[in-house]
Amino acid sequence: MHRRDLMKLSALGLAAQALTPAAAQAAASATPAAEHGRLPWTGDGETLRLGVVRQPAPGPAVLYVHGATFPAALSVGWRMDGVSWLDQLQRAGMDAWAFDFAGYGESDRPAVFERDADAATPYGRSEAAADQVATVLRHIRGQRPGVPIHVVAHSWGTLPARLAAIAHPDLVARLVLFGPVVQRDGEPRAAPAREPAWTLITAAQQRPRQRTGMPDALPTPVDDDELERWCAAYLDSDPTSRSRAPRSAKVPNGPGADIAALWSGTPLVDDGRIRQPTLIVRGDWDHVSTDADAARLFAALANAADRRDVKIAGGNHWLHLQPQRRALWAETLSFLREGDPA
């Protein structure tokens, strides 16, 4: 029988304890070097290489799928107190993988990035992105025949991850949807006459997202130094950022078009076709994945082998970059381990 586990975890009880500088350095040095590679992917009329990172371990494989506007290195690979989410998964025995969608981070930029933003339709829509997820899944299967492959996806990345799980049930054992985007009520919109192919995101646009949805009286979850460290790395993730003033990262606008379509009532995925055990997990201040969104998605997952909805106190849509990230890690790992044959 399907069940709904709605949990509100104590921010005090599960908050991460900061490591001393020496302990943080020791933690980082204890993590084996990651393996970096590039996989060819053909789509939208061109062949691009997708940047892939792996932190090998003998257990089941886990693929992280990032969301809109920033790549894997700034999310699952971002080290705070010397440890990233990839590190934690690997230390738990999981074969930890991540990749960048075309147009982000270590992946190739599409030709459309060289043209005016209005010269083409939004690049990187969910269907093409799902094919990129499948490309990486097939590569992992070739590297790790016979082991379960789990998918952990964030935000807009949960949309192509769900499409890939539906299209390739043999490649996805369990599915974690962290802060998922969900179709909302509304009249399906007609496509605007012109939507840009790509968009520019500055540090000034990213910085406030640590606070979005939070009560005004509470402090920002991370200090200014940490936020500025992240913003500097974000701008550096785009090699062209220094050519613009103010500096900005150029990213595909397909995710933005997908989210706008979903929130206006346009269906982009049939969640009733998902069969894998699925965890919905989010922060209690998440404005992108609200209680109503989670309830609608939970109901739609009626054919999943198991379905759960976990809400974690003390975080918003950037929960994975905040002190309560360790609660997110713990809930995710507990769910994935239930599918471990050992």
C-alpha positions, 0 to 999 in steps of 0.5 A, a space after each residue: 500500500 502506498 503511504 505518505 510520510 509527512 515529517 517536519 524535522 527539528 532545525 535544532 536537532 539536525 542542524 549541521 555542526 561547523 567543522 574547525 578549519 583543520 577538520 574541514 581540511 582533513 575531511 576534504 583530503 580524505 575524499 578520493 579524487 573525483 573522475 571527470 569525463 565528457 560524454 557525446 550527446 546529439 540533440 537540436 541538430 548538433 553534437 555536444 559533450 556533457 561534463 560528467 563527474 564520478 566519485 566511485 564507490 562499490 555500492 549502488 550508483 546515484 546520479 544527481 540531476 541539477 536544476 535551472 541556472 547553476 551546474 552540478 559543481 555549485 549544487 551537489 558538488 559544492 563543499 561547505 565545511 569541507 564536505 559536499 553532497 557527492 562526498 557524503 553519498 560516496 562515503 556512504 558506499 554509493 557510486 556518486 555521479 553528476 553531470 551538467 546539462 548542455 550550456 552549463 558548467 563543464 558541458 559544451 555550449 550550444 551554437 545558439 549561445 553565439 547568436 542573439 537571444 531572440 534568434 531562436 526558441 528557448 534552448 534546453 527544454 525538458 524533452 531534450 534535457 531528458 535525453 541528456 539524462 538518459 545518455 548519462 544513465 546509459 553510460 553508468 549502466 555500461 560502467 556498472 552493469 547489474 547494480 541499481 541506479 538511483 536518480 536524485 534531482 532538484 527543482 526544474 531538473 526533476 522534470 527531465 528526471 521524471 521523463 527519463 524515469 518513465 522512458 527508461 524504467 530499466 535504468 532508474 531504480 529509485 527516484 528522489 525529487 528534491 524541491 520538484 516543479 509541478 503543474 499548477 492550476 490555470 489555463 494552458 497558455 499559448 506560447 508567447 510570440 518570442 521567448 529568448 533562447 538563453 538568458 543572463 543571470 548575475 550574482 545580484 539575482 542569485 544572492 537573494 534566493 538564499 532568503 526567498 520564502 523565509 520569514 523576514 525576521 530570520 537571518 540568511 541561512 549562510 553568512 556573507 563570506 560563504 554566499 560571496 564564495 558561492 557567487 564568485 564560483 558561479 560567475 566563474 562557471 561560465 568562461 564568458 562571464 568576464 566579457 560582460 558588465 556586470 559579470 553574468 552567466 549565460 544559461 539556457 532559457 528552456 527551463 524557464 519556459 518549462 516552469 512558466 508552462 507548468 505554472 500556467 497549467 500546461 502538462 509536460 509530464 504524466 506522473 501517473 506513469 512513474 512506477 519507481 519508488 519516489 521520495 518528494 523532499 523539500 524545505 518548509 519555506 520552499 516557494 517553488 515546491 509548495 505544500 499544494 504542489 507536493 500534494 498534487 504530485 503525491 496524488 499523481 504518483 498513484 502508480 509508484 511502487 512507494 511514494 513519500 513526502 518529507 518536509 524539512 524545517 529550516 530551509 527553502 528551495 536552496 536547502 542543499 546549500 544551507 545548514 539543514 542540508 544534512 537533514 536532506 542528505 540523511 532523508 535521501 540516503 535512508 530512502 535510497 538504502 531501502 532499495 539496496 539489495 544488501 
